[in-house]
Amino acid sequence: MENVDMNRILDKIKKCLALAASDNPGEAEAALRQAKKLMDKHGITEAQVKLAEVKSMESKAPPARDRAARLANMIALAFACRLILHHPSRGGAFEFIGKGHYPELAQYTYAVLWKRLEVESDAFHEQMLCSLLDPDWDASGATIAARLGRDIYDGEVQYTLRRAKALKKEAKEDARKATTSFCEGWLYRVNETVRNFAGHEPDQDIQEWIDVKFGKLKTHKHRQNRDLDADGVQAGIDAGSRVSLHHGVKGDPVAQHLLN
């Protein structure tokens, strides 16, 4: 049987089972009989029906894969999903696996929050560069020579040029380190928000679905950033504290999203 036909039959069975929970005894009994009839006719087991409730949604992994994976995993847990990280050789995607509309919500929330982290960390990085870089470091050899009243090939002029280059490189590295710290602080604070929002843990059906589809998987280990800048971390925590998750309006699952 083709997948399309099987999915259609499973949908019919699930609808019958939903009606079997009706308060009307006659309707419930008829729906249960119909579900049993369809299952017997097509050789479908209760386990197959349960696993058919599991869905998955994918998002492309960005270059900063490890950092994004941490955020994606936080969000997956908040929406009772499991996260699968596909290796870059397989497209480098994040796959949110869960039931109902939760995988869609997890994917949407991840996309919005990752974009927010990118925008805020880029802005912080630019701010750090502006505060650390000295415009004089970009001065040309001719400008420095004229300022010192020396020839452009004079030793002091060349030393000043080398020193300016070294200071500029050092400032850029400090800005990068501060931005990494900012992201760590942001993720730390947002993780707290996500944990407070989280409801139930993913149920066993989701793990069984993963086992059937993927078999044995490796556990992803996140890199530890130990050399952090305290001010950068605090700036990230402050920015992350402005992120909030909200339960949406009933009947509009994608409205269950965030942001101030």
C-alpha positions in Angstrom: 0.0 0.0 0.0 1.3 3.4 -0.9 2.2 5.9 1.9 -0.5 8.3 0.7 -3.2 5.6 1.0 -1.9 4.5 4.3 -1.9 8.0 5.7 -5.4 8.6 4.5 -6.6 5.4 6.2 -4.7 6.2 9.4 -6.4 9.6 9.4 -9.8 8.0 9.2 -9.0 5.6 12.0 -7.8 8.5 14.2 -11.0 10.4 13.5 -13.0 7.4 14.5 -11.1 6.9 17.7 -11.6 10.6 18.5 -15.3 10.1 18.1 -15.1 7.0 20.3 -14.5 9.3 23.2 -17.9 10.9 22.7 -20.3 11.3 25.6 -23.0 9.8 23.3 -22.7 6.0 24.0 -24.3 5.0 20.6 -22.0 7.3 18.6 -18.9 6.2 20.6 -19.7 2.5 20.1 -20.3 3.0 16.3 -17.0 4.9 15.9 -15.1 2.3 17.8 -16.5 -0.5 15.6 -15.6 1.5 12.5 -12.1 2.1 13.7 -11.7 -1.7 14.5 -13.1 -2.6 11.1 -10.6 -0.4 9.2 -7.7 -1.7 11.3 -8.6 -5.3 10.7 -9.2 -4.7 6.9 -5.9 -3.0 6.3 -3.8 -4.9 8.9 -3.1 -1.9 11.0 -2.1 -2.3 14.6 -2.7 0.0 17.6 1.0 0.7 17.7 0.9 2.0 14.1 -2.0 4.3 14.9 -0.2 5.7 18.0 3.0 6.3 16.0 0.9 8.0 13.2 0.2 10.8 15.7 3.9 11.7 15.7 5.0 14.5 13.3 8.2 16.3 12.5 9.2 19.7 11.1 12.7 20.7 9.9 14.7 23.9 10.1 18.0 24.5 8.3 20.9 24.7 10.7 22.9 28.0 10.5 26.7 28.3 10.4 26.8 28.7 14.2 25.4 25.2 14.5 26.4 24.4 18.1 24.9 27.6 19.5 21.7 27.2 17.4 21.4 23.6 18.4 21.4 24.6 22.1 18.5 27.0 21.4 16.6 24.5 19.3 16.9 21.9 22.0 15.6 24.3 24.7 12.6 25.0 22.5 12.0 21.4 21.6 11.7 20.5 25.3 9.3 23.5 25.9 6.9 22.1 23.3 7.2 18.4 24.4 9.3 17.5 21.3 12.5 15.8 20.7 15.2 17.3 18.6 17.3 15.5 16.0 20.4 17.2 14.6 21.2 16.0 11.1 24.9 16.0 10.1 26.0 18.7 7.6 26.6 15.9 5.1 22.8 15.3 5.3 21.8 18.9 5.0 22.6 20.0 8.5 19.0 20.4 9.6 17.3 20.5 13.0 14.2 18.2 13.1 11.5 18.8 15.8 9.6 15.7 16.5 6.4 15.6 18.5 2.6 15.3 18.5 -0.2 17.6 17.3 0.8 21.2 16.4 3.8 21.2 18.7 6.5 20.4 16.1 5.2 23.4 14.0 5.2 25.6 17.1 8.7 24.5 18.0 10.0 25.2 14.5 8.3 28.6 14.4 9.5 29.6 17.8 13.1 28.5 17.0 13.1 30.5 13.8 11.9 33.7 15.5 14.2 33.4 18.5 17.3 32.5 16.5 16.7 35.6 14.3 16.3 37.7 17.4 19.6 36.4 18.8 21.4 37.0 15.5 20.1 40.6 15.3 20.9 41.4 19.0 24.3 39.8 18.9 25.3 41.5 15.7 24.2 44.9 17.2 26.2 44.1 20.3 29.3 43.2 18.3 29.1 46.4 16.3 28.8 48.4 19.5 31.8 46.7 20.9 33.9 47.3 17.8 33.0 51.0 17.9 34.0 51.3 21.5 37.3 49.3 21.1 38.6 50.4 17.7 40.6 53.7 17.3 40.1 55.5 14.0 43.8 56.4 14.0 44.7 52.7 13.6 43.4 52.9 10.0 45.7 55.8 9.2 48.0 55.2 6.2 51.7 55.2 6.2 51.8 58.6 4.5 49.5 60.1 7.1 51.6 58.8 10.0 54.8 59.9 8.3 53.5 63.4 7.8 52.3 63.5 11.4 55.7 62.4 12.7 57.6 64.5 10.2 59.5 61.5 9.0 60.0 59.4 5.8 57.3 56.8 5.2 60.0 54.0 5.4 61.3 55.4 8.7 61.6 52.8 11.5 59.2 54.7 13.8 56.6 55.0 11.1 56.8 51.3 10.3 56.6 50.4 14.0 53.5 52.6 14.4 51.9 50.9 11.5 52.6 47.4 12.9 51.5 48.4 16.3 48.2 49.8 14.9 47.6 46.6 13.0 48.2 44.5 16.2 46.0 46.7 18.3 43.2 46.5 15.7 43.5 42.7 15.6 43.4 42.6 19.4 40.3 44.8 19.6 38.5 42.6 17.0 39.3 39.5 19.1 38.1 41.2 22.3 34.8 42.2 20.5 34.4 38.6 19.3 35.0 37.2 22.8 32.5 39.7 24.3 29.9 38.8 21.6 30.4 35.1 22.4 29.9 35.9 26.1 26.8 37.9 25.2 25.3 34.9 23.4 26.1 32.7 26.4 24.3 35.1 28.7 21.4 35.4 26.3 21.0 31.6 26.0 21.3 31.1 29.8 18.5 33.6 30.5 16.2 32.4 27.7 16.7 28.8 28.8 15.2 29.8 32.2 12.2 31.4 30.4 11.8 28.2 28.3 12.0 25.9 31.3 9.3 27.9 33.1 7.1 27.7 30.0 7.7 24.0 29.4 4.8 21.6 30.0 5.0 17.8 29.7 8.1 15.8 28.7 7.9 14.1 25.3 6.0 10.8 25.6 7.3 7.3 24.7 5.5 7.2 21.4 7.9 9.9 20.1 10.9 8.0 21.1 9.5 4.8 19.5 8.9 6.8 16.3 12.5 8.0 16.3 13.8 4.5 17.0 11.8 3.2 14.0 12.9 5.9 11.6 16.5 6.5 12.7 17.6 3.5 14.7 20.5 4.2 17.2 21.6 7.8 17.3 24.6 9.5 18.7 24.3 12.1 21.4 25.4 15.6 20.5 27.9 17.2 22.8 27.9 21.0 23.0 31.2 22.9 23.2 31.9 24.6 26.5 33.0 28.3 26.3 35.0 28.8 29.5 37.0 32.1 28.7 34.0 34.5 28.9 33.8 38.2 29.4 31.7 39.0 32.5 30.3 42.3 31.0 29.3 40.5 27.8 27.6 37.7 29.7 25.6 40.3 31.8 24.6 42.2 28.6 23.3 39.0 27.2 21.4 38.1 30.3 19.8 41.6 30.2 18.8 41.2 26.6 17.5 37.6 27.1 15.3 38.8 30.0 13.2 40.7 27.5 12.3 37.5 25.7 9.0 35.9 26.7 6.9 33.0 25.7 3.1 33.1 25.8 0.3 30.6 25.5 -1.7 31.5 22.5 -5.4 32.0 21.8 -7.4 28.8 21.7 -7.9 27.5 18.2 -4.9 29.4 16.9 -1.9 27.2 17.7 0.6 29.3 15.8 -0.5 32.3 17.9 1.3 30.5 20.8 4.4 32.5 20.3 6.6 35.1 21.8 8.2 38.4 21.8 7.8 41.7 23.5 
